[in-house]
Amino acid sequence: MLKVLIASVGLWGATFGLMAHATSVVFLNPGTSTETFWVGYTQFMQAAAKDLGLDLRVRYAERDNQNTLSQAREALQGGRRPDYLVLVNEQYVAPQVLRMAQGSGVKLLMVNSTLTTDQAHLLGAQSGIDVIGSLVADDERAGYLMLVDLLRQHGPIAPGESLDLLAFSGVKTTPGAQLREQGLRRALAEHPQVRLRQLVYGEWTRERAFEQATQLFKRYPQTALVWSANDQMALGAMQALEDSGRSPGKDVLFSAVNSSPQILQARLDGRLSSLVAGHFTLGGWAMVLINDDAKGIDIRRHRDHEPQVALFELIDPAQARQLLELQAKHHYRVNFKALSAQAKPEGYRYPFGLELLMR
């Protein structure tokens, strides 16, 4: 009996030891705990962490940089330091977090928005900061694709004619918003028949974009196209158009980024003419990199383009339906363990992309 008890205690201790030594990760989520994009982003990230056996804790900043800094300080200088900290350079907060990380022993990975060139130059090669890499989506391409696809959906423009465009960007100091704007302007340069009547900052919210669009549709009644840097602003602008007695997808063509259930349904209904999505997967792919780094794998050797990943894709109605079904089940059918570079040939490259979900 005593031997059985000792064996049981030993087995329990071994199990507890494995649990206690699971690689720990803290994610500083810049969004709100009710924000559709960041909640969905976190769910995909949690699915990856669970599959990989990582101990993931998520802290929402509720769109307040001071919360981010307080949470970073707790993670990097408190008594319960994680092995890894995942952060977003939202509103350029990353340099302050990196300075806190000096000498902490915590490894950092940046997602969605990495250091700007000026920030990287100012920080230089400061010692005591261990950044294993960055993962950002091709935001400039997303902004470009939206307008180009809107024009494809619209069809030929008669010689001498032009189309009026309204644009809703996010927070002005967010790198992702700036890059999507750059993509928009690249597309505009290629299509001079499109006139950008006004670009406003809807701050990523449906309410703000609704207020702005209500005035803008009165100011520019000939508006034919609406470009939106996220889904919530597109939904707000659609509501404003409907309130004016017109129909999205018929009287005015709309575009958006993201893959919330509401915007996917709008794509299915034809109210939304162009949708670009894919970057909600970044957090999940970050978990794969962290898991490999914790195993001693040089993750840089298996990546072609640092830090950008080609994630954004145009979503047609069939894909919109498929994404809706995946979200409803909270099961993404991705074998995250199989994406590891462990035991892979030298030429292996991480195959991160939306196609892993859409098979």
N, C-alpha and C positions, 0 to 999 in steps of 0.2 A: 504493500500500500504506500509506504514511504517512497519507494522508488518511482511509483506511478506519479505521486504528488510532485516529486522533484523533477521528473520528466515533464510534467504539465507546466510547472513553473518555468522550467527552462525553455519550453516551446513558447509560452506566453511572452517571456522576456525577449526571445529572439524576434517574435512578431512585433512586439512593441518597439524593439530597436530598429527594425526596418521602417516602421511608421515614423518613428522619431527622426530618422535620417532621410526622409523624403526631401528632395530638393524643394526649398521654399521660395516662393515668388510673390512679390507684392506688385500690383498694377495700379498706378495712379491714373484713374479714369477722369479725364477733364470734364466730362458731361454730367448731366443730372441723372439721378437714379430712376427717373421716369421718362428719360429722353429715348425715343424709339431706336435711333441709330446706335447709341452707346449701350443700351440694354441688349440689343441683338448682337452687337459686337462682343460683349462680355459673355453671352451665352455660348457663342462659338468658341471663344477662348477657354471657357470652363469645360466644354466638351473635350477639347484637346488636352487640357491639363489632367482631366480624369482618366483619359485613355493612356496618357503617358506616366501616370502616377506622381504628378507634381502637386505640391501643396500650394494652391493659389489663393491669395486674398486680394479682393478688389476694394479699392477705396474711391468713392465718387467725390469729386471736388464740387459738384453742384454749380459748375460754371463760375467758380470763384478761385482766382489764382492764389489768394491767401490761404485757402483751404489746401490747395495743392502743396504749397510750401510747408504748411504745418504738418501735413501727412508725410511729406518727404523727410522732414526733420525727425519725426517719430520713428520712421522706418530706418533711417540711416544713422541716427545717433541715439536711439532708444535701446532698451535692454533686449528686445526681441527682434534682432536684425535678420532680414531674410538673406538667402543666398543671392537672390537676384531682385533688381528693381526695374520694372518696365514703366517708361514714362513717355509722354507726348509733349513736344515743344509748342504746346498751345499758347498763343499770345507771348511767345518767346521766353517761357519760364525756365527752359532747360539749363542755361548757364548757372542759375542760382542753385538748382538741384545738384548739378555736377560739382559745384564747389563744396556743398554739404557732404558729398560722397567721398571727398578726399580722406584717405586713411581709414575708411569705414570697413573695408574688406568686402563690401557688397559690389557685385558686378551689375553693370547697367546695360540695358538694351532700349533703344529709342524706336518708337513706332509712329506711323502716320505723318509726323512732322519732325524732321531732324534738325540739327544745328544749321543755321544759315552760314554762308561763307564768312561773313563778318564776325559772327559769334565764334566760329571755329578758329579764326585768326586771333581773336582777342584771348581766347582760352589757351591757345598754343598747346604744347605738349606738357601740360601740368602733371606732375607726378602724383601718385596715390589715387588716380581715377582709372577704373578698369571698365572701359566701354567695349563690349564685345561686338557691337555692330548696330546697324539701324535697318529698319524695314519701313519703306514708304511706298505708297502706290503712285502710279503715273498720273498725278492730278492734272497736269497741263494737258495731257492727252484726253482726259475726261471732258474738260471744258471745250476742247476742240471738237470732239466727236459729237457732242450734243447739238451744236449748231449745224454741223455738216449733215447730220442725220435729220434734223428738223427740215432742212432745205430739200433733202431727198424725199421726205414724206410730203412736203408741200407740192413738189413737182416743178416743172419749168416756169420760169419767170419771163414774161414777154419783154422784148427789147424796149429799152427806155423806161421800163417799170421798176419799182423798188418795193421792198418790204420793210415795214417798221418793226423794230425789235425792242423789247424791254428786257433788262437783265437784273436778276436778284442775286447778289453775292452774299457771303456770310459775314463774319466779323473781320473788319479791315486788317487787323493785326494777326490774323491766322494764316500761316504759310499755305495751307491747303486752299484757302479761298483765293489767295493771291495767284497761285499757280493755275487754278481753274480759270481765273480771269485772263491770264496770259494765253491760255488755250483758246478762249473765246476770241481774243483780239487777233490771234493768228488766223482763225477761221474767217473773221471779218475782213482781214487783209486780202484773203483769197476770194472773197465774195463781196465786191464793192456794191452790188445791187441791194445789199442789206444795210439799212440805216439804224444804227444804235441810237435810239432816242434818249435813253437815260439808263444808267446803271446805279442801283441803290444797294445799300447794305441792310439786309433783312435780319441780320444777326442770328441766322439759322432757324428762326422761329416762325411758326405759322401765323401767329397773331400780328407780329410786326409786318410781315409781308402782305397780309390781308389789308392792313391799314394803308400801306404804301401803294398797293395795287389799286385800291379803291380810288385814290386820287389820280394815279398815273393813267388808268384807263379813261378817265374823264379828260385828262390833259392831252392824251394821244389816242383819240378814238379810232384811228386807222391801224392800230397795233395788230400785227398778223402773227408774230412769233414772241414767245416768252421763254427765256433761258433762265434756269434756276440752279444754283450751286448745291442745293440739297432738296430732299423730298418735302420737308415741312413747308418751306417757302413756296414751292410749287403748289402745294395743296391750298395754302392761304391765298395765292394769286388766283387759283381756279375758283375758289369760293367768291372772291371779289367779282370775277367776270360773270359768274352765275347770278350774283345779286344785281348785276346790271342788265340782266335779261338775255345774255348771250351764252353760248355753249362751248366749253373747252373741247378741243378736238375737231370742232367744226368751224366756228367763227374765228377762233384763235388756236394755234398749235402750241403745245407746252412741252418742255423738256425738264428732266430732273436727274439728280444723282441720288443713289441709295436704294435700299430694297425693303422698306417697311411694308407691312401688309397692306396699308392704305394705298401706297403708291403703286405696288404691284397690281392691286385690284384696278386702279385707275388705268394702268397699262392694258389690262385685260378688257376693260370697258371701252377703250378707245378715247377716253378723256385725256390721257397722256399719250403724246405721239412718239416721244423719244425718251428712253431710260438707259442710264449707264450705271452699272453696279459692280461690286466685287471686293471693294476694300474693307468690308466688314469682316473679311477673313484674316486680316493682318495679325490680329492678336493670337489666333490659333496657330498660324505659321511661326509666330514668335516663340510659342511654347515648344515647337519642334526644335528650333535653334537652341533654346536654353537647355533642353533635355540633352542634346548632343554635346553642347559645351560642357555640361556637368559630367559627361562621360569622358571628357578629355579629347574630344574630336575637334580638329581645327575647322570650324564652320566656314571660314573665309575661303578655304580651298574648294568648296563645293557651291560657290555662288559666283555667277558671271558678272552681275551688275550690282555693285554696292553703292548706295543702299536701295535703289529703286527696283520695284517689282512690277511687271506688267500685269495688273490685276483687273483694270477696268474693261468691261465689255458692254456692248450694246445688248440689251435684253429684249427679245421679241416676246410676243404673247405666250407662246408655248413654254419658254423658259421662265416667264413670270409665274405661270401656273405651277411649274415644278418647284420654284423657290417657295411659293406660298405653302405647298404641301410639306416641304422639308421643315419650314418654320413651325407649322402647326404640330408636327410630330416631335419637334426638338431633337431630331435625329438626322445628322448630316451625312451619314454613310461614308465617312472618311476614316480610313485606317491610319491614324496619325503615327503609330509606331512604324509602319511600313515606309514612312517618308524619311526616316533617319538615315544619315550617311554612314552609320555603323555597318561594317562589313560590305560596303559598296565599293565598286571599282574607283580608281583615281579620278576618272572623268565624270563621275556622278555629279549631277546638279540638282539641287532641290527643285522639284516640279511644282512649286506653289502656283495656284491659279484656280479660278472659279470652275474650271472644267472638272476638277476633282470631285465637286459636289454634283455636277450635272450629268454624270455618267449613267 
